Amino acid sequence: SEKSHGREEIRLHIVCDVPDELIDFTFEWKGLKKLCVAVSFRSIIAEQKKEPEMTVRYYISSADLTAEKFATAIRNHWHVENKLHWRLDVVMNEDDC
């Protein structure tokens, strides 16, 4: 659970091996090892009575991830992504387009 910017977000991360039924698809992704799901429930703290918004994102990976490593990788990716966009918005005035 994380609280920031007036929101509370609860995240669930699920990682599983590629099931036998999908092994035939590994030719599309060499070394495919894991199927990963990130589920997040976000609510605005001031609106406690409102139902949280649920988001589900799916990932595939050739790394031998645990759920904890998967969660860390996602957070690190979005941290870098958000920092980059903030700079572009401020320096290049991208929001003005």
C-alpha positions, 0 to 999 in steps of 0.5 A: 500500500502506498499513499501519496498525492492524495491517493492510496494505491494497493498493488498485487503482483502475480508471476507464474511460469509459462504454462504448457499450453503457451509453450508453442508461442515462445517462438515469438519471444525467445527465452520466454519464462514468465507471465506476470500480472500487476493489479492495482486498486487506486482510491482518492483519500478524500473520497473514502466512500467511493469504490477504488479504481482497479487497473490490470496490466499484463507482462511477459518476461524472459527473466526468472522473476519473483513477484517481488522482483517484478514489482520492483522492476515495474516501479523503477520503470515508471519512476524513470518514465515519469521523470523523463516526461516531467522534464519534457513537459517543463523544458520542451513545453510538451503539455502546450502542444 
